[in-house]
Amino acid sequence: MRIIIMGPPGAGKGTQAKHLAQHFGIPAISTGDIFRTNVSLATPLGLDAKRYLDAGEYVPDEITNDMVRDRIGEPDAATGFLLDGYPRTLAQVEELDGMIEPAGHVIDAVISLVVDEDEVVERLLKRARIEGRADDTEDIIRRRQEIYLEQTAPLIDAYSKQGLIVEVDGLGDVDKVTSRILSAYDLSDAEAIC
């Protein structure tokens, strides 16, 4: 099973990624985790990425692609994986296809968590207050939502044309959202696709 999960900041992607990965017995692969691991281990890719991260810049696609390629090439991802935070651009969509096609694999589903923006903003403002994140103001949170929509619209369109998008209401109890995801694409029986 090879799945991508998408959704705006605060939609619960990370939580759902962990639940789905556990359900299918595949690793949940987050680009944020990949960056942190490579930087902490001071790998050549990590050192390259650190230069950009320290300068507050976007890590270039070629470094991100190489890190993802290395990670999905690890033994635990041989039978599948769930990607969170990748791909983020159309070029990365093509790159990902190029990574997995030589082994005869394809992306099985792209889960798009759909949430009400006002509810997510309230959730993130509450979290910011609890965690003391003074820089997470309503304006900043709403701008992040806009950026997400701008950046992912082309990806959702591309994956929709391939018939891979599974839109799921991402608000509510964690287990209910997981259940919605599994039933929306009948993913509970998707082991047969593997």
C-alpha positions as CSV (number, residue, x, y, z in Angstrom):
1,M,0.0,0.0,0.0
2,R,1.5,3.3,-1.1
3,I,-0.6,6.3,0.2
4,I,-0.2,10.1,0.3
5,I,-2.0,12.1,2.9
6,M,-2.7,15.8,2.3
7,G,-4.5,18.5,4.3
8,P,-4.0,22.0,5.5
9,P,-2.1,22.8,8.7
10,G,-4.2,21.7,11.7
11,A,-6.2,19.1,9.7
12,G,-4.7,16.2,11.7
13,K,-2.5,14.7,8.9
14,G,0.2,13.5,11.3
15,T,-2.3,11.8,13.6
16,Q,-4.1,10.1,10.8
17,A,-0.9,9.1,9.1
18,K,0.2,7.2,12.3
19,H,-3.2,5.5,12.5
20,L,-3.3,4.4,8.9
21,A,0.3,3.3,8.9
22,Q,-0.3,1.2,11.9
23,H,-3.5,-0.3,10.3
24,F,-1.6,-1.3,7.2
25,G,1.7,-2.2,8.8
26,I,3.7,0.4,6.8
27,P,5.8,3.3,7.9
28,A,4.4,6.8,8.1
29,I,7.0,9.0,6.4
30,S,7.0,12.7,7.2
31,T,9.3,15.0,5.3
32,G,9.8,17.0,8.6
33,D,11.0,13.8,10.3
34,I,13.3,13.0,7.4
35,F,14.8,16.4,7.5
36,R,15.3,16.2,11.3
37,T,16.8,12.7,11.1
38,N,19.3,13.6,8.3
39,V,20.3,16.8,10.1
40,S,20.8,15.2,13.5
41,L,22.8,12.4,11.9
42,A,24.8,14.9,9.9
43,T,24.4,13.0,6.7
44,P,25.6,14.7,3.5
45,L,22.0,15.4,2.6
46,G,21.3,16.6,6.1
47,L,24.2,19.0,6.0
48,D,23.0,20.4,2.7
49,A,19.4,20.8,4.0
50,K,20.7,22.4,7.3
51,R,22.3,25.3,5.4
52,Y,18.9,26.2,3.9
53,L,16.9,25.5,7.1
54,D,19.3,27.7,9.2
55,A,18.9,30.5,6.7
56,G,15.1,30.1,6.9
57,E,14.9,29.1,3.3
58,Y,13.0,26.4,1.4
59,V,15.0,23.2,1.0
60,P,15.4,22.7,-2.8
61,D,13.5,19.9,-4.5
62,E,16.6,18.0,-5.4
63,I,17.6,17.6,-1.7
64,T,14.1,16.8,-0.6
65,N,13.7,14.3,-3.4
66,D,17.0,12.6,-2.5
67,M,16.0,12.3,1.1
68,V,12.6,10.8,0.2
69,R,14.2,8.4,-2.3
70,D,16.6,7.2,0.4
71,R,13.8,6.8,3.0
72,I,11.4,4.9,0.8
73,G,14.3,2.7,-0.2
74,E,14.8,1.4,3.3
75,P,13.7,-2.2,4.1
76,D,10.6,-1.2,6.2
77,A,9.1,0.6,3.2
78,A,9.5,-2.3,0.8
79,T,5.9,-3.3,1.1
80,G,4.5,0.2,1.2
81,F,4.5,3.6,2.9
82,L,2.4,6.6,3.8
83,L,3.8,10.0,2.8
84,D,3.0,13.1,4.8
85,G,4.3,16.4,3.5
86,Y,5.5,15.0,0.1
87,P,5.0,15.7,-2.7
88,R,4.4,19.5,-2.5
89,T,4.9,20.4,-6.1
90,L,4.0,19.0,-9.5
91,A,7.7,18.4,-10.1
92,Q,7.8,16.3,-6.9
93,V,4.8,14.3,-8.1
94,E,6.7,13.3,-11.3
95,E,9.8,12.6,-9.2
96,L,7.9,10.3,-6.8
97,D,6.4,8.4,-9.8
98,G,10.0,8.0,-11.1
99,M,11.2,6.7,-7.8
100,I,8.6,3.9,-7.5
101,E,7.8,2.9,-11.1
102,P,11.1,1.0,-11.7
103,A,10.0,-1.5,-9.0
104,G,6.6,-1.8,-10.6
105,H,4.8,0.2,-7.9
106,V,2.2,3.0,-8.1
107,I,0.5,5.3,-5.6
108,D,-2.7,3.6,-4.5
109,A,-4.5,6.5,-3.0
110,V,-4.2,10.2,-2.1
111,I,-6.2,11.1,1.0
112,S,-7.2,14.7,1.1
113,L,-8.5,15.8,4.5
114,V,-11.1,18.5,4.0
115,V,-11.8,20.7,7.0
116,D,-13.7,23.9,7.8
117,E,-11.2,26.7,7.8
118,D,-12.7,28.5,10.7
119,E,-12.8,25.4,12.9
120,V,-9.2,24.6,12.1
121,V,-8.1,28.2,12.8
122,E,-9.9,28.0,16.2
123,R,-8.1,24.7,16.9
124,L,-4.7,26.1,16.0
125,L,-5.3,29.3,18.1
126,K,-6.2,27.2,21.1
127,R,-3.1,25.0,20.6
128,A,-1.0,28.2,20.3
129,R,-2.4,29.5,23.6
130,I,-1.7,26.2,25.4
131,E,1.8,25.8,23.9
132,G,2.7,29.5,24.3
133,R,3.2,30.1,20.5
134,A,2.9,33.9,20.4
135,D,3.7,34.0,16.7
136,D,0.7,31.8,15.8
137,T,-1.7,34.7,15.3
138,E,-5.0,34.3,13.5
139,D,-3.6,36.2,10.5
140,I,-0.6,34.0,10.2
141,I,-2.6,30.8,10.6
142,R,-5.1,32.0,7.9
143,R,-2.2,32.9,5.6
144,R,-0.7,29.3,6.0
145,Q,-4.1,27.9,5.1
146,E,-4.1,30.1,1.9
147,I,-0.6,29.0,1.0
148,Y,-1.5,25.4,1.4
149,L,-4.5,25.8,-0.9
150,E,-2.4,27.6,-3.5
151,Q,0.3,25.0,-3.4
152,T,-1.8,21.9,-3.3
153,A,-4.5,22.8,-5.8
154,P,-2.4,21.7,-8.8
155,L,-1.5,18.4,-7.0
156,I,-5.1,17.6,-6.1
157,D,-6.0,18.3,-9.7
158,A,-3.2,16.1,-11.0
159,Y,-4.1,13.2,-8.7
160,S,-7.9,13.7,-9.4
161,K,-7.2,13.1,-13.1
162,Q,-5.6,9.8,-12.1
163,G,-8.6,8.9,-10.0
164,L,-6.6,8.7,-6.8
165,I,-8.1,11.5,-4.7
166,V,-10.1,10.4,-1.7
167,E,-11.7,13.4,0.0
168,V,-12.6,12.9,3.6
169,D,-14.1,15.2,6.3
170,G,-11.1,15.7,8.6
171,L,-13.0,17.2,11.6
172,G,-14.2,15.2,14.6
173,D,-13.0,12.4,16.8
174,V,-9.7,10.9,15.6
175,D,-11.1,7.3,15.4
176,K,-14.2,8.5,13.4
177,V,-11.9,10.3,10.9
178,T,-9.8,7.2,10.5
179,S,-13.0,5.2,10.0
180,R,-14.2,7.7,7.4
181,I,-10.9,7.4,5.5
182,L,-10.9,3.6,5.5
183,S,-14.5,3.4,4.3
184,A,-14.2,6.3,1.8
185,Y,-11.9,4.3,-0.4
186,D,-12.7,0.9,1.0
187,L,-9.1,1.0,2.2
188,S,-9.8,-1.6,4.8
189,D,-9.8,-4.2,2.0
190,A,-6.9,-2.5,0.1
191,E,-4.4,-5.1,1.2
192,A,-5.5,-7.0,-1.9
193,I,-4.0,-4.1,-4.0
194,C,-0.5,-4.5,-2.5
